[in-house]
Amino acid sequence: IGQELPLIQRIMNKMEVENSSFNAYKKLLLHPLKYRLFLLSRLPLVFFTGTRIREITTEQSVVSVKYKWLNQNPFHSLYFAVLAMAAELSTGALCMGFIYKQEPSISMLIVKLEAEFLKKATGTILFKCDDGNRIHQTIEQAIISGESQSIRCTSTGYNEKNEVVAVFNVEWSFKVKRK
């Protein structure tokens, strides 16, 4: 048991560092001005569609997008690409939270996207991803193995009546960056 204590302590210390990094990332992401500046500089289309992160924890994220003139299709609903941006952001925000200030640095890339549209998307749509724990495990596996690791994340879009309007499966790949 004496040898197990240092290992447990190292694991606990790593978890504290990861949580503080995730919390620092979350603080930046939820800061209204810093979030908008980030979007404008790195994801301008997301900025102009009005997509917003409503909630983010290590377990889940919730992203909203509202139907408006700029993001409509000819059928008076949200354009599918806008829905895809919001769904991708709900998964990608979680991924970025776990690689933020990570040593060694991790790269991430979408390798596959699947979508199913179930209802007309009007009003405000909330996309929810509950894959935070699985994402974290996949990133840890990429670090341990030194090999690229992939995960399929699900983001489900709900309308204001809590009806499912779309389901997106986004496959992310993670790899340790070589120096």
N, C-alpha and C positions, 0 to 999 in steps of 0.2 A: 504493500500500500504506500510505502514511502516513496517509491519511484513514480507512482501514479499521480501524486500531488503536484509535482512540477509540470507534468503534462496537462493536467486539469487547469492549473494556473495559467499556462501559456494559452490554452484554448480560451479561457475566460478573458485574458488580456486582449487577445485578437478580437473577440466579440465586442469588447468595449471600444476598441479602435474603430471597428467596422460600424458600430452604431453611432459613434461620434461623427464619422465621415458621412454616413447616411443622413444624420440629423443636420449637418452643415449644408449638405446638398438640398435637403428639404427646405431649410430656411431660405436659401437662395431662390429655390423654385417657387415658393409661396410668397416671396416679396413682390408686390405688384409691379414696381418700377423695374427691378432687376429681371423679372420674368419677361416683361414686355421688351426690354432691351435685348435680352438673349434671343427671343423669338425674331425680333426685327433683324438682328445681325446673322442668325444661324438658320432660322426657319421662317422666312418672311411670309410664305403662303399660310402657314398656321396662324401667324399674327393677323393677317388680313381676314381670315375666316372667323375670327373671334373664338377660337378654340381655347379653353381654359382648363387648367388642372384644378379640380375642386378639392381633392383629398389625396394624400399619399402617405402610406406607412410602409414598413418593411414587408408587409403581407399583401397590400393591395393599393391600387390607385383608381381614381375616378376622374374622368375628363368629360367636359361638357362642350357641346357645340349647338348653336341655335340657328334655326332656319331664318335666313334673311335674303335679300335681293342678291347680294354678292355671291352666295354659295348655293343658289337654287339651280335646278335643272328645268327643262321645258315642261315637266309634269307637276310643277309646284310642290316639290319636295327637295330635300337636301341632295345635292349632287353626290354620286357614289364616291368620288375621290375625296371629298370633304369628310365623309364618314370614315373612309380608310385612314385619313390623316389623324382623326381623333382616336380611332381604334389603335393605330400604331403608336401614338403618343402615350396611351394608357399602358401599353406594354413597355415601350422604350424608356419611359420615365423611371419605371422600376429598375430596368437594366442599368441605366445610367447611375442610379442611386447606389448600386452595389459596386460599380467600378470607379466612382468618384474618388479621386486621390488614392486609388489603389496602388500598392507596390507589391509586385511588379505591375506595370501598366497593362491594361486589357483593352483589346480592340473588339468592337461589336459590329455586326453587319446583319441585315435582313437577308435571308436566303430563300424564303418562300412566304407567300401571302395567299390565303384562301378566304373567300367571303361568301356568306349566305344572307340574302336579303329577304326578310319575312313580312314586313309591313312598310307602308309608305312612311318615310321619315319627315315629319313636320314638327314644328315647335322646338323645344329643347330636348336634345338627345344626350343621355349620360352613358358613357362607355366605362365599364368596370372590368378590371383585370385582377384576379385573386391569386396570381401565380408567383408572388414575391418569394415565398420560401423555396419553391422549385428553381426559380431563377438564381437565387443565392447559392443553392447547392450545385447548380450547373457551372457557375463561375468558379466556385471553389474547386470543382473537379478539373476545370481547365487549368487552374493554377497548379494543382497537385500533379496532374498528368503531363503538363506541358504541351498537350495536344488540343486541337480545336474541339470544342464541345458545342452541341446544338440543343435547343429547347423549343418546343412548340407551345406558345402562349395563346390563351384564349381571351378575347375581349368581347363582351356582350353589350350591345347598345339597347337602352331602354327609353321609351318615350315618357311623356308626362303622366300617362295612365299606368306606368310600370309594365307595359307590354314590350316584349322583345321585338325590336325592329330589324336587327342585324347581328350576326355573329361572325367575328373575324378570327382566324387562326394565323398568327404571325410567328414564323420560325426565325429565331435569332441564333447566330453563331458567335462564340466568344473564343478568343485566342490571346495568349500572352504575347505582348509585343517584344520582339528581340531588340537588344541594344546594339 
